[in-house]
Amino acid sequence: MPSSARRREPNRYTVLIEKIFFDHWRKGSVEFLFERDELRSWAERLKIELPDNLGDVLYSFRFRTALPQSILETQPRGKEWRIELAGRSKYRFILGQVHRIVPRPDLLEIGIPDATPELIGSYALDDEQALLAIVRYNRLLDIFLGITTYSLQSHLRTTVKEVGQIEIDELYVGIDKHGCHYVIPVQAKGGNDQISVVQTRQDIRACTEKFPGIRCCAISVQFVDKDVVAMFLLATAGDGIKVVEERHYRLVPADDLDQRAIRAYRPASN
């Protein structure tokens, strides 16, 4: 068989998610539940070798990879399917509004002296780890939110009612000049990964449950390029997520800061 034909064959993840989707979906459906064990059942029937980490199949379609075209074709205009956690080893396909959170290409870049230790850059194992380190060492949350923040825990695994186990990339707590306390879940995306609306909703729900009465500021950060970090303050709105504020920070050596730009950053009242 020609190599080009082999490349057109769907991979095992695509085959499995299609089987699960169309086993439950009916015309007019807006949501339905399924269980993770269905992956194993379909794999046995189709003689497909599963990965050691069974959850990676679903994680891939939740956060990294577009759903197969056959599933996308069932979406009405302005709607899209997403996969959400629905309890222990349970998931839900749900049809919701289209939401894309991507860095604006026309937004001003704000110069920040790069305080990241060079040793950290040498040993960061992936884009997400490097991005979280850059946010931490450059105190970008303090700059972005205008409050004092402290990293509480990295890669926090916790459970959320009716959702199951989730992982928050990094969790901060903060305090402002009035003494108001904040809990700040941070989602980090590097490479070609897109900011996940599903993950943001999960982070907010977890913080609401674990820290009742404390103001939650959900933050997403993403590399625009290797020296530019996009930061988003996000909030829930209906069944989706909206951008409250967006800023782009370029990390540069202190000697390379543009003095004219620094003066331009000042508020007009100054």
N, C-alpha and C positions, 0 to 999 in steps of 0.2 A: 504494500500500500504506500503511495507517495507520502512524503513527510507532511506536505501541505494538508492532505486529507486527515492525517492523524491530529494535526493541530486544531482542526475544526471540531473534533469529537468533544463533547462536554466532559468536564472533569468529574470526579466522583462526588465532590461537594454539591455541584450543580444538579446532578442526577438525583441525589438524595433529597435535597430541599424541594425539587419539583415534585417528587413522589409524595412527600408529606403534604405539600400545599394542595395539590389537586385531589388528594384523597379526602380532604376536608372541605375545600372550597366549593361553593355553589353560586351560581349567578345571583348577584344581589347581596352576597355576604359582605359584612363590614368588619367582622372579627370572628375568630374561632381559636379554640385551645388545642394544643397537642403536647405530647410528652417526649422527653429526650430518648426514651427507649424505642420510639418509633424509628429512629435512625438505625439502631441495631437490627430491628426487625426487617426493614427494607434492605439493609446491606446484606443480610443473610439470604433473602429471597433473590436478590440480584447478583449475589456472589461478589460483592464489593468489599475490598479490604478496608477496614476502618482505621483511622489514625489512633495512636495510643491515647491521645487526649480527645475524647469524643466531643467534648464541649467546643472544641475549636471549629467544628463545622458550623455551628450556629453563631459563634463569636465572629467568624469571618463575615457572615452576611449581616450581622447586626452593626459592625463597626468598620469593616475594611472593604468589602466587595459588594458590588451591585447585585441585586437579585437577578435571576435568569430572565431573559427576554420574554419567555412564555408567561411568567408571572407578572412582569411589568405591563404586558398587554391587557391584563384584566383590570388595570387601574383606570378609574374615570379621570377626566381632565381636572388638574388641580389637586388630585389625591395621590397618596402613595402608601404602599404596604411597608410596615415596619414590624420587627420582631421584638417583643418585650418579654421580660421575665414575668411569670404568673404563679410563682410558688416553687417549692422544692422539685427540681427536675421537670418543671412545667413551663410552657411558653405560650405566648399568644401572638398570632398574626392579627394586626389591627390596621384598618384603613383610615388614615388621617390626612390632614392638610400637608402640602409640600412645604418643608422648611429647610433652607440651606444657609448655613452660617459659614461664610468664607470671608477672608480679609479683603477689604476694599482696596482696589489698586490705586485710587486717587487720594488716599489719606496721607496727611503730612507725617513724616518720620521724625520722631523726637530723639535727639542725640543724648545718650547716657554713657558716662565713663564706665568702661568695662571692668568690673571688679571680680570677674570669674577667675579663680586660681587656674593657671595654665595646666597644672597637674590634673585637675578635674577634667579639662578638655581632652587630655591625653588618654584617660582611662574610662570615659563614659562609654557604656556598652551599646547604647542605642539612642536614637533621636529623642525619645520621650525622657529618658534618664538625663540626657544633657540639657534638655529644655527645663526640666524641673530644677536642676542645679543652677542654671542661669537665673531663673526667677528668684531662687532662694538667696544666692550670693549677691545679686544686684538689688535686692529688696524691691523688686518691681511691683509687688502687691502694695507695699507702702506708698510707692510713687503713684500708682494707678488709682488706688482707692482713697489716698490722703489720710490713712490711719496707720497705726503701728500694729504689725502682724507678727505672729510667731508660728513656726511649723510645729504642729502637734503630732502628726504621724504621717508617714509615707506609705502608700499602697495599703490603705486601711480596708480590711475585709470585714464586712458587717452584714446584718440581715435587715430587710425591710418587709413590713407586713404586706402580704398578698403579692410580694415580688420575689422574695428569696434572698440568696446571698449576692451581694454586689461588692465591687472594689472601687474605692475612691483613690485617684492617683496620688493626691496629697491633700491633707486636711490642715488648715490653719485656723487659729483663733486670733481675734484682733480687738483693739480698743481705740476709741476716738477721744478727742479732747474733752468731750462732755462725760466720759466714763461709760459710754454705751459699748456693750460687748457684741462681737460678731463671730459667727462661725462661717468659714470660707472653704468650700470644697473646690479644688482645682483640677480641671481636666486638661491634660497635655496631649497634643497631637503633633507628631513630626512626620517627615516624609510625605507620602501622598495620602495619608489618612485624613478623613474629614472630621470636623467637630461633630459629635454625636448628640442629637437632641434627646434621644432615649437615655443616654448616660447622664446628661444634665438633669433630666427629670428625676432619675433615680437618686442622684446626689442630693438634690433638694429635698426629696422625700425622706432620705436617710437623716439629714441634718434636722429636719422638722421633728422627726421622731426622737432622735437621740439628744437633741438640745432644744427642747420646747421653750418658747419665750425669748430665745436669742435670735437676733436678726441674721438671716442667711444671705450671703452674697455669693452667688454661683459664678465662678470664673472659668473661662476656657482660654488656653494659650496655645499658640501655633507658630511655628517657624514660617516666616514669609520667605526669607533666605537664611543663610547660616549666621548672619549677624543682625537680623531684624526679627523681632518677636511681636506678633499681634496679640493683643489682650482684649477680651470681651467680658463685660458684665452682662449676665443673662438673667431673665426672669420668666416665669411661666405666664402664659396667656392663652386661655382656653385649653385646647388639646395640644398646643405647641409651645415653642420657646421663642422669645423676642430678644433682640439686642438692645440693651439699655444704653451702653456706652462702648466705644471701641477706640483703642489707641495703638499706635505702632511705635516701638522703641528700637532704635539702632544702637548697638553697643560698639563703642569706638575707644581707642586709647585716649586718655585724658588730654594729651597734647594736641590731638587732632580735632577737638571740639571746635565748632564754629562759633566764635564769640558774638557775631551778629545774630546768629540763630538763637543763642542763649538769651540775648536781650529781647528778641522777638517773642520768646515764650512767656515773658512777664505779663501779668494781667494789666489791662488798660489803666486801672486805677493807680498803678505804680509808675 
